[in-house]
Amino acid sequence: YKQYGEFVAEWKPNMLAEGKGTWRFESTGKMVGNGTYQLTFVCTRGAALSLGKLTQYKRDEVLAQVMSDAVAEGGAVVTYTIEQSAFEAGLPFFIEVETNGNASGSYGYVFVKKLK
């Protein structure tokens, strides 16, 4: 998975809502500095997981939103590109993504890579 960048998070069935929902994970220390970042979701096994809008937060402030309608399944990847322009060291950053699917059987990883 090295081509996707640095590991950020892992999803398992008990972390996702059954059907429609959102999944939030911390990205503090993974997206350091302003720039263009690529977040890649890799489904490693189990049921398909539909991914929708991705939102980046600094504390509770929305920094970026990217719309998508993609499905992660069977080793397929879903990639989002965001512009981070309000980085502040020491503050918590989170990513929240809309999910929809049979969460009881979906497993995968999230990676981040700085493009520029």
C-alpha positions as CSV (number, residue, x, y, z in Angstrom):
1,Y,0.0,0.0,0.0
2,K,3.1,2.2,0.0
3,Q,1.9,3.9,-3.3
4,Y,-1.1,5.4,-1.4
5,G,1.1,7.2,1.2
6,E,1.0,7.1,5.0
7,F,-1.5,5.0,6.9
8,V,-4.2,7.1,8.6
9,A,-7.0,4.8,9.8
10,E,-8.6,1.4,9.5
11,W,-12.3,0.6,9.3
12,K,-13.9,-2.5,10.6
13,P,-17.6,-3.5,10.8
14,N,-18.2,-2.3,14.4
15,M,-16.9,1.2,13.4
16,L,-19.5,1.9,10.7
17,A,-23.2,2.5,10.7
18,E,-25.4,-0.1,9.1
19,G,-26.9,1.5,6.0
20,K,-26.5,5.3,5.7
21,G,-24.2,7.0,8.2
22,T,-21.0,8.9,8.7
23,W,-17.6,7.7,9.9
24,R,-15.2,10.1,11.6
25,F,-11.5,9.6,12.2
26,E,-8.6,11.7,13.4
27,S,-6.0,12.9,10.9
28,T,-3.9,15.1,13.3
29,G,-0.2,14.8,12.5
30,K,-0.9,13.0,9.2
31,M,-1.6,16.1,7.0
32,V,1.1,18.5,8.2
33,G,1.3,21.9,6.4
34,N,-0.8,23.5,3.8
35,G,-1.1,21.9,0.4
36,T,-2.9,19.4,-1.8
37,Y,-3.5,16.0,-0.2
38,Q,-4.9,12.7,-1.5
39,L,-6.9,10.5,0.8
40,T,-7.3,6.9,-0.5
41,F,-9.8,4.4,0.9
42,V,-8.8,0.8,0.2
43,C,-11.4,-2.0,0.8
44,T,-9.4,-5.0,1.9
45,R,-12.2,-7.5,2.3
46,G,-15.8,-8.0,2.9
47,A,-18.9,-6.2,1.7
48,A,-18.9,-3.2,-0.6
49,L,-18.9,0.3,1.1
50,S,-20.4,3.3,-0.7
51,L,-18.6,6.5,0.1
52,G,-20.1,10.0,-0.3
53,K,-19.2,13.5,0.8
54,L,-15.9,13.8,2.6
55,T,-15.4,16.7,5.1
56,Q,-12.2,17.9,6.7
57,Y,-12.5,19.6,10.1
58,K,-10.1,21.6,12.3
59,R,-11.7,21.2,15.7
60,D,-15.3,21.9,14.7
61,E,-14.6,24.2,11.8
62,V,-15.2,22.8,8.3
63,L,-12.0,23.3,6.2
64,A,-12.9,21.4,3.0
65,Q,-15.6,19.3,1.5
66,V,-15.4,17.0,-1.5
67,M,-18.4,15.3,-3.1
68,S,-18.2,11.8,-4.4
69,D,-20.3,8.8,-5.1
70,A,-18.0,5.8,-5.3
71,V,-17.9,2.2,-4.0
72,A,-15.0,0.6,-2.3
73,E,-15.1,-3.2,-2.6
74,G,-12.8,-6.1,-3.3
75,G,-9.5,-4.3,-3.3
76,A,-10.8,-1.3,-5.2
77,V,-9.7,2.1,-4.1
78,V,-11.6,5.4,-3.7
79,T,-9.5,8.6,-3.8
80,Y,-10.4,12.1,-2.7
81,T,-8.2,15.2,-3.3
82,I,-8.5,18.1,-0.9
83,E,-6.7,21.5,-0.5
84,Q,-5.6,22.2,3.0
85,S,-5.0,25.9,3.5
86,A,-5.6,26.6,7.2
87,F,-3.1,24.3,8.9
88,E,-2.2,25.1,12.5
89,A,0.2,22.9,14.4
90,G,-1.1,21.5,17.7
91,L,-4.8,21.6,16.7
92,P,-6.9,18.5,16.2
93,F,-7.9,17.6,12.6
94,F,-10.6,15.1,11.6
95,I,-12.0,13.6,8.5
96,E,-15.6,12.6,8.2
97,V,-17.0,10.6,5.3
98,E,-20.6,9.6,4.4
99,T,-21.0,5.9,4.2
100,N,-23.7,3.5,3.0
101,G,-23.5,-0.2,2.8
102,N,-23.4,-3.5,4.6
103,A,-21.1,-2.2,7.3
104,S,-21.3,-5.5,9.1
105,G,-18.9,-7.0,6.7
106,S,-16.6,-4.3,5.4
107,Y,-12.9,-3.9,6.2
108,G,-10.3,-1.4,4.9
109,Y,-7.6,1.2,5.3
110,V,-7.3,4.9,4.7
111,F,-4.0,6.5,3.5
112,V,-2.9,10.0,2.9
113,K,-0.3,11.4,0.5
114,K,0.8,15.0,0.0
115,L,0.8,15.9,-3.7
116,K,2.1,19.4,-3.4
